[in-house]
Each structure stands twice: as C-alpha cells, then as structure tokens.
Amino acid sequence: MNLKRNSFLFLMFFSALMQVNAQSVLTDETKESYESRMEWFGRAKLGIFIHWGIYAVKGVSESWSFYNNYLPYEEYMKQANGFTASKYNPKEWVDLIEESGARYTVITTKHHDGVALWDTKVGTLSTRKSTAAKRDLLTPFVDEVLKRKDLRLGFYYSLLDWSNENYPNKTKTYSRYTLKEDPARWQSFCKFNFTQMEELNNQYKPDLFWFDGDWEQSAEDWNSKGIIEMLRSKNPTVVVNSRIAGYGDYATPEQGVPVVRPASKYWELCYTMNDSWGYQQTDTNFKTPQQLLRSFVDCLSMGGNMLLDIGPKADGTIPKEEVAILKEFGRWTNKHKEAIYDTRAGIPGDHFHGGYTTLNKGGDILYLYLPNHPNGPIELKGIMNEVNRVWVVGNGAMLNYKIFNKLYWSDVPGIVYIDVPEDVQDEQITVIAVLLDGPIKLYRGEGQVISVN
C-alpha cells in the first residue's frame, strides 16, 4: 500500500482526498444516519494501524517486493515457513495501543499477497493453513480489543489478491487475463472475495473496514455497491474507508500530511513511524516522537484523524522503537485529552504564528499547540471576542496576557500576547487554552485607516 512503489497509486491520494461523503449519496442514506454512524470516528482522532504478515520474516516490503521484482514470488512466499508468531501476545499489543491514547485500531487481515490472518474457509493461504504459526492469529487480537470499552476495531482488507489463481492481474504464477476474456473466472474470484469479507464481517462485526487495492478494477467490476450492502446487512453501522472505488465514508491520504484541509468532512492520514509499513530490520529511519506528535496536531488542526502504523516482527514482538513512540504518545495524549478528542478544526494559520489550533465543540475555547519553545510571548491576532482567561492544558497554570493595538475607532481587534513561562512548557508540544466570551468570531479584513477621531 505504498504510493511510491506504484506510480498509479500516486493518483489515489488525490481521489481519496477529494471524496466527499460518497457513501451517503450513492446509497440514499440520510444525512442523520450517516452522521450518527460517523460520530465515534470523528471523535476518535488517533488510531493505530498494524501491518503484520509473512513479509516480516525477511523484512521486505509487504507484497510489493515481489510485485516489483525485488525478489521472486516463490522466495517471498517461502517466508511463511519462518512466520512463527512464537512470542505473540495480543493482550500486550492491545494494552500498548490503549496506552497510546488511540481510540481505534486497524489490523491487516489480508494484504495483497493473499495470506489471511484468520482461519478462512476458502483458499489455501492463511496463517493456520500455510505458515509456521499454524493458528488463527486474528481472533485472539479481536477478543482483546472487544474487552476495551474505549477502543474500536478496524480490519484492513485487500480487494485484490495477487496470489489467487483467478485474479486477473500480475500473480506471478498464473496466466493473466482480462475480465472480458473470461468473465466466469472473474466471477469465481468475486465469489471468493465476498466469502472472505462475509467471514470477517459476520464473525467479528468490526466497527470499520479499511479497504485497499481498488485501483486495479472499477467499482462496477468489484461490485462495490454490493460489498457495502452485504456488509451493512449484518453490520449496519460499519464505517468504510474511501478505497472502494467511490463508495466510502471518509478520505484516506497516505504518508503526506495535507497542506490544506481535505474536502471530505471526515478524513484520516495513515502514517508510518519510519519509512516502512511492515517490519523491516534495515529501516532505522524513525521519526522522533516530537515529529510524529507534530504531524498528529497538524491533522487535529484540520479536523482529521491520524492512523499511526506499527510493524510487528515475525515472532509477534513489537520493535522497541515503536513501543517507545507509543508510550510517549500515551503520556502526551493523556495529559492533553481535553484538547484532542472533543475538538474540531481550528482557525486559519495566519491568526496564530504557531500554526496549529483547534476549537472545542462549542467554539468558545481555542487551543494553541506550541511545537517549539517560544522566544518571548506568543501572538494571537484577529480574534474579535473578549478573552476571559488563558491556561496551560494538563498543567492548569493560568497565564498572563496583554492586548495591544485595540483602537476604539477601529473594527480591527487588538493583538493578544500570551506569556508562556519555561517551567509550564511540555517537553514535546505545549497546549494553551484560550477561553472566549462566546463562539469565536474572526476578523478577516485588510485593516483600516483612521476616518473619524
């Protein structure tokens, strides 16, 4: 699922970014029903993505490594013999995910290589049937997630399957064909695909399906509408991401943080801690917790979520670098939860030189995120409201502030300068709350010159 490994996937960023609530339109769903179904997702803010599969044995790119001829398909699939999950402890995984402050998690039930993490009744590729683990690895994880009242369950599922004998595109071991050449063969694959999705949906009833791989066929050929109807027949409130050829509920930009707020009301940035989705022992290019938290608050400021990825090893242990990052996320999110889960997109960046802001649901508390230690007072401009008080989130310390250049003859509001002493600053990102006298009102003009005095 890495955009840079396939030039066509680059386009998926933009199509996902531009999708605006297509599901509610295409299935005649009411706005009220859609908003009710999406309510938890809009408040969740942080999710943890899990890429786990046989690709962790050699530490190669998941599925793409054979697709792009980095190693032979047969060599890639031999990794199944080393995929033991011998130290897999789903409780430890879920404890860590919960500690991070995440409100949902998405696990790769099956990537493009076709190896299922659950005991699927169709096909021959699964961790129980064809790997050294010899067991269903998904069910114990689901059982642990379901024990946590504040954690939602998501399933990644690849629509395409490059190992299936009936899939028409590059499978390495089977002849390629077009759908027009052999429609019966394509229908055999679709039956297989629907059966696997039904197994996941009916057995586990996840809160979210995170599809991938839709770019290789059309919505009509995938029967995207039929997939949605099938899922919601047994699981009516399930949320679906955008990668199902136009039938999803929210946009999913990948890796690159949007520069402007996406058009879709609901969106999520899926993001790696280093440069890889699955475990790769040679990839030591980890971002710092501060860099990742900075991207997280960037998403918050634009009203979106972050789906932060981890890649467990073949034995089921999570790399120590990823554990450390999740724990630091947990420290920060626990301290600043009031400025995370019940917020909405903030104000335009030209009002606050720090750039990152959010608002509470009522719009009368403005949160300012400071990724850098300020050199003197921080500056807030264009706020037409009266400021009632200012404090440090998670610390409670009241802050001194002054307003300059508020002239009685001008509609242009004054500039608010807020002192942030060093001893109240967070080691990663300090959050300041500004309580206003009502829902925020912004001045967006070009300034004034004196006409009456």
C-alpha positions as CSV (number, residue, x, y, z in Angstrom):
1,M,0.0,0.0,0.0
2,N,2.9,2.3,-0.5
3,L,2.2,5.0,-3.1
4,K,5.8,5.4,-4.1
5,R,6.0,1.8,-5.2
6,N,3.5,2.2,-8.0
7,S,3.1,5.4,-9.9
8,F,-0.6,4.9,-10.5
9,L,-1.1,4.8,-6.7
10,F,0.0,8.4,-6.6
11,L,-3.3,9.3,-8.1
12,M,-5.1,7.5,-5.3
13,F,-4.0,10.2,-2.8
14,F,-5.9,12.8,-4.7
15,S,-9.0,10.7,-5.4
16,A,-9.2,9.8,-1.7
17,L,-8.6,13.4,-0.7
18,M,-11.4,14.7,-2.9
19,Q,-14.0,12.1,-1.9
20,V,-16.9,13.8,0.0
21,N,-19.3,11.5,1.8
22,A,-19.9,9.5,-1.4
23,Q,-21.5,6.6,0.5
24,S,-24.4,8.7,1.8
25,V,-25.1,9.9,-1.7
26,L,-24.8,6.7,-3.6
27,T,-26.9,4.6,-1.3
28,D,-29.5,7.3,-0.5
29,E,-28.5,7.2,3.2
30,T,-29.9,10.1,5.2
31,K,-27.6,12.7,6.5
32,E,-28.7,12.0,10.0
33,S,-28.0,8.3,9.7
34,Y,-24.6,9.0,8.2
35,E,-23.6,11.5,10.9
36,S,-24.8,9.1,13.6
37,R,-22.6,6.3,12.2
38,M,-19.6,8.5,11.8
39,E,-19.8,10.1,15.3
40,W,-17.3,7.9,17.0
41,F,-14.9,8.2,14.1
42,G,-15.0,12.0,14.2
43,R,-14.1,11.9,17.9
44,A,-11.5,9.1,17.8
45,K,-8.7,11.3,16.4
46,L,-5.9,8.7,16.9
47,G,-5.8,5.1,15.5
48,I,-3.1,2.5,15.4
49,F,-2.5,0.7,12.1
50,I,-0.9,-2.8,12.3
51,H,0.9,-4.3,9.3
52,W,1.7,-7.9,10.2
53,G,2.4,-10.8,7.8
54,I,4.9,-13.1,6.4
55,Y,6.9,-10.2,4.9
56,A,8.2,-9.6,8.4
57,V,10.4,-12.7,8.2
58,K,12.9,-11.3,5.7
59,G,11.9,-7.7,6.5
60,V,10.8,-7.0,2.9
61,S,8.1,-4.7,1.6
62,E,4.7,-6.2,2.1
63,S,3.5,-7.8,-1.3
64,W,5.2,-5.0,-3.4
65,S,8.6,-6.7,-3.1
66,F,7.5,-9.5,-5.4
67,Y,5.2,-7.3,-7.5
68,N,8.1,-5.0,-8.3
69,N,10.5,-7.9,-8.9
70,Y,12.8,-7.2,-5.9
71,L,12.6,-10.9,-5.2
72,P,10.9,-13.9,-6.8
73,Y,7.3,-14.7,-5.8
74,E,8.3,-18.2,-4.7
75,E,11.1,-16.8,-2.5
76,Y,8.6,-14.3,-1.0
77,M,6.1,-17.0,-0.1
78,K,8.8,-19.2,1.5
79,Q,8.7,-16.6,4.3
80,A,5.6,-18.4,5.6
81,N,8.0,-21.2,6.9
82,G,9.6,-18.6,9.3
83,F,6.4,-16.8,10.3
84,T,6.1,-18.4,13.8
85,A,4.3,-15.7,15.9
86,S,6.0,-17.6,18.8
87,K,6.0,-14.6,21.1
88,Y,2.7,-13.1,20.0
89,N,0.8,-11.7,23.0
90,P,-2.3,-9.9,21.8
91,K,-3.0,-8.6,25.3
92,E,0.3,-6.8,25.3
93,W,-0.4,-5.3,21.9
94,V,-3.8,-4.0,22.9
95,D,-2.5,-2.7,26.3
96,L,0.0,-0.7,24.4
97,I,-2.5,0.6,21.8
98,E,-4.8,1.6,24.6
99,E,-2.0,3.3,26.5
100,S,-1.1,5.3,23.4
101,G,-4.4,7.2,23.6
102,A,-5.7,5.6,20.4
103,R,-9.5,5.1,20.2
104,Y,-9.4,2.6,17.3
105,T,-7.0,0.1,15.7
106,V,-6.9,-1.4,12.2
107,I,-5.1,-4.7,11.6
108,T,-4.2,-6.2,8.2
109,T,-6.4,-9.2,8.0
110,K,-5.0,-9.9,4.5
111,H,-2.6,-7.9,2.3
112,H,-2.1,-8.1,-1.4
113,D,-0.1,-11.4,-1.0
114,G,-3.3,-13.2,0.0
115,V,-2.2,-14.6,3.3
116,A,-5.1,-14.4,5.7
117,L,-4.5,-13.9,9.5
118,W,-7.7,-15.7,10.3
119,D,-8.8,-19.3,9.7
120,T,-10.6,-18.6,6.4
121,K,-12.7,-21.4,5.0
122,V,-11.8,-20.5,1.4
123,G,-8.5,-20.6,-0.3
124,T,-5.3,-22.3,0.9
125,L,-3.4,-19.2,2.2
126,S,-3.8,-18.4,5.9
127,T,-1.6,-18.3,9.0
128,R,-3.3,-21.5,10.2
129,K,-3.0,-23.5,6.9
130,S,0.2,-22.3,5.4
131,T,2.6,-20.7,7.9
132,A,4.7,-22.0,10.8
133,A,2.4,-20.3,13.2
134,K,-0.3,-22.9,12.4
135,R,-3.1,-21.0,14.0
136,D,-5.7,-18.2,13.7
137,L,-3.9,-15.0,14.8
138,L,-6.8,-12.6,14.3
139,T,-9.4,-14.0,16.7
140,P,-7.3,-13.5,19.9
141,F,-6.5,-10.0,18.9
142,V,-10.2,-9.2,18.3
143,D,-11.1,-10.8,21.7
144,E,-8.7,-8.4,23.4
145,V,-9.9,-5.3,21.6
146,L,-13.5,-6.1,22.4
147,K,-12.7,-6.1,26.1
148,R,-11.8,-2.4,26.0
149,K,-14.8,-0.1,26.1
150,D,-13.0,2.9,24.5
151,L,-11.3,1.1,21.6
152,R,-12.9,0.4,18.2
153,L,-12.0,-2.4,15.9
154,G,-10.9,-2.0,12.3
155,F,-10.0,-4.5,9.6
156,Y,-7.7,-3.8,6.7
157,Y,-8.6,-6.0,3.7
158,S,-7.0,-6.1,0.3
159,L,-9.6,-6.3,-2.5
160,L,-7.0,-7.5,-4.9
161,D,-5.2,-10.8,-4.3
162,W,-2.0,-11.3,-6.3
163,S,-1.7,-15.0,-5.2
164,N,-5.2,-16.1,-6.2
165,E,-5.4,-18.2,-9.3
166,N,-8.5,-16.4,-10.5
167,Y,-7.3,-12.9,-10.0
168,P,-6.7,-11.3,-13.5
169,N,-3.6,-9.2,-12.9
170,K,0.0,-9.9,-12.1
171,T,0.1,-13.0,-9.9
172,K,3.5,-14.4,-10.9
173,T,2.3,-18.0,-11.0
174,Y,-0.9,-17.9,-13.0
175,S,-1.8,-16.7,-16.5
176,R,-3.1,-13.2,-16.8
177,Y,-6.4,-12.4,-18.5
178,T,-8.9,-9.6,-19.0
179,L,-12.4,-9.6,-17.5
180,K,-13.9,-9.6,-20.9
181,E,-11.9,-12.6,-22.0
182,D,-13.0,-14.8,-19.1
183,P,-15.9,-13.3,-17.1
184,A,-16.6,-16.7,-15.4
185,R,-13.2,-16.8,-14.0
186,W,-13.6,-13.2,-12.6
187,Q,-16.9,-14.2,-11.0
188,S,-15.1,-17.1,-9.3
189,F,-12.7,-14.6,-7.8
190,C,-15.5,-12.3,-6.8
191,K,-17.3,-15.2,-5.0
192,F,-14.0,-16.0,-3.2
193,N,-13.6,-12.3,-2.2
194,F,-17.2,-11.9,-1.0
195,T,-16.9,-15.1,1.1
196,Q,-13.8,-13.8,2.9
197,M,-15.4,-10.5,3.5
198,E,-18.5,-12.2,4.8
199,E,-16.5,-14.3,7.2
200,L,-14.8,-11.2,8.7
201,N,-18.0,-9.2,8.8
202,N,-20.3,-11.9,10.2
203,Q,-17.9,-13.5,12.6
204,Y,-16.3,-10.3,14.1
205,K,-18.6,-7.4,13.2
206,P,-15.8,-4.8,13.1
207,D,-16.5,-1.1,13.5
208,L,-14.5,-0.3,10.4
209,F,-13.4,-1.8,7.1
210,W,-10.2,-0.3,5.7
211,F,-10.1,-1.5,2.1
212,D,-7.1,-1.2,-0.2
213,G,-6.3,-2.2,-3.8
214,D,-9.4,-0.8,-5.5
215,W,-7.3,0.9,-8.2
216,E,-6.9,-2.2,-10.3
217,Q,-10.7,-2.6,-11.2
218,S,-13.7,-0.4,-11.5
219,A,-16.5,0.0,-8.9
220,E,-18.8,-2.0,-11.2
221,D,-16.3,-4.9,-11.5
222,W,-15.6,-5.0,-7.8
223,N,-19.4,-4.7,-7.2
224,S,-18.5,-2.0,-4.6
225,K,-22.2,-1.2,-4.1
226,G,-22.9,-4.9,-3.4
227,I,-20.0,-5.1,-1.0
228,I,-21.4,-2.2,1.0
229,E,-24.9,-3.7,1.0
230,M,-23.5,-7.1,2.1
231,L,-21.5,-5.6,5.0
232,R,-24.4,-3.4,6.3
233,S,-27.0,-6.2,6.0
234,K,-25.4,-7.8,9.1
235,N,-23.3,-4.9,10.4
236,P,-25.4,-1.7,9.7
237,T,-23.2,0.8,11.4
238,V,-19.9,-0.3,10.0
239,V,-17.7,2.6,8.7
240,V,-15.8,2.1,5.4
241,N,-12.8,4.0,4.1
242,S,-12.6,5.6,0.7
243,R,-10.6,2.9,-1.1
244,I,-13.6,1.0,-2.5
245,A,-13.9,2.9,-5.8
246,G,-16.1,5.8,-4.6
247,Y,-18.3,4.1,-2.0
248,G,-16.5,5.0,1.2
249,D,-17.3,7.2,4.1
250,Y,-14.1,9.1,4.6
251,A,-10.9,10.1,2.8
252,T,-7.5,8.4,3.4
253,P,-4.5,10.5,2.4
254,E,-1.3,8.4,2.8
255,Q,2.1,9.4,4.3
256,G,2.0,13.1,3.1
257,V,0.3,15.4,5.6
258,P,-2.3,17.6,3.7
259,V,-1.2,21.2,3.2
260,V,-4.8,22.4,3.1
261,R,-7.8,20.8,4.8
262,P,-9.2,18.0,2.7
263,A,-12.6,18.5,1.2
264,S,-14.1,15.5,2.9
265,K,-15.6,16.3,6.3
266,Y,-14.1,13.1,7.7
267,W,-10.6,12.1,6.9
268,E,-7.6,10.2,8.2
269,L,-3.9,10.4,7.5
270,C,-2.3,6.9,7.5
271,Y,1.3,7.4,8.5
272,T,4.4,5.3,9.3
273,M,6.9,5.8,12.2
274,N,9.8,5.1,9.9
275,D,9.7,4.6,6.1
276,S,8.0,1.2,6.1
277,W,4.6,-0.3,6.9
278,G,5.6,-3.8,7.8
279,Y,8.7,-4.7,9.9
280,Q,12.0,-4.1,8.1
281,Q,15.1,-4.5,10.2
282,T,17.2,-2.3,7.9
283,D,14.8,0.6,8.2
284,T,16.1,2.6,11.2
285,N,14.9,5.9,9.9
286,F,12.4,6.5,12.7
287,K,10.8,9.9,13.2
288,T,11.1,11.3,16.7
289,P,8.0,11.3,19.0
290,Q,8.0,15.1,18.7
291,Q,7.9,14.9,14.9
292,L,5.1,12.4,14.9
293,L,3.1,14.4,17.5
294,R,3.6,17.5,15.4
295,S,2.0,15.7,12.4
296,F,-0.7,14.5,14.7
297,V,-1.6,18.0,15.9
298,D,-1.4,19.1,12.2
299,C,-4.2,16.6,11.5
300,L,-6.2,17.8,14.5
301,S,-5.9,21.4,13.4
302,M,-7.5,20.4,10.1
303,G,-10.3,18.3,11.7
304,G,-8.8,14.9,10.8
305,N,-7.5,11.7,12.4
306,M,-4.1,10.1,12.3
307,L,-3.8,6.3,11.8
308,L,-0.2,5.7,13.0
309,D,1.4,2.4,11.9
310,I,3.4,-0.3,13.7
311,G,5.0,-3.3,12.1
312,P,5.5,-6.3,14.5
313,K,8.2,-8.8,13.9
314,A,7.6,-12.3,12.7
315,D,7.6,-13.7,16.2
316,G,4.9,-11.2,17.2
317,T,7.0,-8.8,19.2
318,I,6.8,-5.0,18.5
319,P,10.1,-3.3,17.8
320,K,11.4,-1.3,20.8
321,E,11.5,2.0,18.9
322,E,7.8,1.7,18.1
323,V,7.0,0.8,21.7
324,A,8.8,3.9,22.9
325,I,6.9,6.1,20.5
326,L,3.5,4.7,21.5
327,K,4.3,5.2,25.2
328,E,5.3,8.8,24.6
329,F,2.1,9.3,22.6
330,G,0.3,7.9,25.6
331,R,2.0,10.3,28.0
332,W,1.1,13.3,25.8
333,T,-2.4,12.3,24.9
334,N,-3.3,11.5,28.5
335,K,-2.1,14.9,29.6
336,H,-3.8,16.8,26.8
337,K,-7.0,14.8,26.2
338,E,-9.3,17.8,26.6
339,A,-7.6,19.3,23.5
340,I,-7.8,16.2,21.4
341,Y,-11.0,14.1,21.5
342,D,-13.7,16.7,21.8
343,T,-12.2,19.2,19.3
344,R,-12.9,20.3,15.8
345,A,-10.7,22.0,13.2
346,G,-9.1,25.2,14.3
347,I,-8.7,28.7,12.8
348,P,-6.7,29.8,9.7
349,G,-3.0,29.7,10.4
350,D,-2.5,33.4,9.8
351,H,-4.2,34.2,13.1
352,F,-1.6,32.3,15.1
353,H,2.1,32.2,14.2
354,G,2.4,28.7,15.8
355,G,0.1,27.4,13.1
356,Y,-1.7,24.6,14.8
357,T,-5.0,25.3,16.5
358,T,-8.3,23.5,17.3
359,L,-11.6,24.6,18.8
360,N,-13.9,22.8,21.3
361,K,-17.3,21.8,20.1
362,G,-18.9,25.0,21.4
363,G,-16.3,27.1,19.6
364,D,-15.6,29.2,22.7
365,I,-12.3,27.6,23.7
366,L,-9.4,28.0,21.3
367,Y,-6.5,25.5,21.7
368,L,-3.0,26.6,20.6
369,Y,-0.3,24.0,20.0
370,L,3.3,25.0,20.5
371,P,5.8,22.5,19.0
372,N,8.7,24.9,19.6
373,H,9.7,26.7,22.8
374,P,8.6,30.3,22.3
375,N,11.1,33.1,22.3
376,G,9.0,35.6,24.2
377,P,5.2,35.9,24.3
378,I,3.2,34.1,21.7
379,E,0.9,36.2,19.4
380,L,-2.7,35.7,18.5
381,K,-4.4,38.2,16.2
382,G,-7.8,38.8,14.5
383,I,-9.9,37.5,17.5
384,M,-12.9,39.7,17.8
385,N,-14.1,38.1,21.1
386,E,-13.1,39.2,24.6
387,V,-10.6,36.8,26.2
388,N,-11.8,35.6,29.6
389,R,-8.8,33.6,30.7
390,V,-5.8,31.6,29.4
391,W,-4.3,28.4,30.9
392,V,-1.9,25.6,30.2
393,V,-3.7,22.3,29.3
394,G,-2.7,19.4,31.5
395,N,-1.0,21.8,33.9
396,G,-3.7,24.2,34.9
397,A,-1.4,27.2,35.3
398,M,-3.2,30.4,34.5
399,L,-1.2,32.6,32.0
400,N,-0.7,36.3,31.9
401,Y,-1.7,38.0,28.6
402,K,-1.9,41.6,27.3
403,I,-3.8,43.1,24.4
404,F,-2.2,45.8,22.3
405,N,-3.4,48.0,19.4
406,K,-7.1,47.7,20.2
407,L,-8.2,51.2,19.0
408,Y,-11.6,52.5,19.9
409,W,-12.3,53.8,16.4
410,S,-11.3,50.6,14.5
411,D,-13.1,47.3,14.0
412,V,-9.8,45.6,13.8
413,P,-9.2,43.7,17.0
414,G,-6.0,44.1,19.0
415,I,-3.2,41.6,19.2
416,V,-3.2,39.2,22.1
417,Y,0.3,38.4,23.6
418,I,0.4,35.5,25.9
419,D,3.4,34.7,28.3
420,V,4.4,31.1,28.4
421,P,7.0,30.6,31.1
422,E,9.5,27.8,30.5
423,D,8.5,25.9,33.7
424,V,5.0,25.2,32.3
425,Q,6.1,24.0,28.9
426,D,5.7,20.4,27.8
427,E,8.8,18.6,26.7
428,Q,7.2,17.8,23.3
429,I,4.3,20.1,22.5
430,T,2.7,22.6,24.9
431,V,-1.0,23.3,24.6
432,I,-2.6,26.6,25.6
433,A,-6.3,27.0,26.1
434,V,-7.9,30.4,25.4
435,L,-11.4,30.9,26.8
436,L,-13.5,33.4,24.9
437,D,-16.7,35.2,25.8
438,G,-18.7,33.2,23.2
439,P,-18.3,31.2,19.9
440,I,-15.2,32.5,18.2
441,K,-15.5,35.4,15.7
442,L,-12.6,36.2,13.4
443,Y,-11.6,39.4,11.7
444,R,-10.5,38.6,8.2
445,G,-10.2,42.1,6.8
446,E,-7.2,44.0,5.4
447,G,-7.1,46.6,8.3
448,Q,-8.3,50.2,8.5
449,V,-7.1,53.7,8.4
450,I,-8.5,56.4,10.6
451,S,-11.5,58.3,9.3
452,V,-13.1,59.7,12.5
453,N,-11.3,60.6,15.7
